[in-house]
Amino acid sequence: MKTAFITHLAFYLSLFVGPLGALAESINYQVSADGGKFHLNGAENPPLTVSRGDTLTFHLDGSTTANHPFTIGLEPEGGSEGIAVANNGITSGSIVLEINSETPATFYYFCSNHQGMGNMVAVTEISQNG
């Protein structure tokens, strides 16, 4: 009975706001560094796929990341030009990035001191039709 209610609620909400899977998310990543790679939520330098409207927060542990400036940029291994990110290149604390209409379809996270630590971030459009 509870499942039927949730299914119906999801259906009626989708009529008003679109499909639930298309809603923007707030995504948190716990960032550490080990073995020459960044680890996001325990996964070794994973490629990320996010949607326009999402807000990404990268929480650097400050211990394992002390010598690894976490940087977001347009090229896989260098330069943060073209993406306005507060705190870009920090080694501890948090970096918050809102994925908006100005965010490129592909960008990268990387260590500005060492090659091969990061990966790409692909941005998908939120579907209005489901």
Summary of the structure (lengths in Angstrom):
residues: 130
radius of gyration: 17.1
end to end distance: 26.0
largest distance: 55.6
contacts: 350
relative contact order: 0.23
helix: 15%
strand: 40%
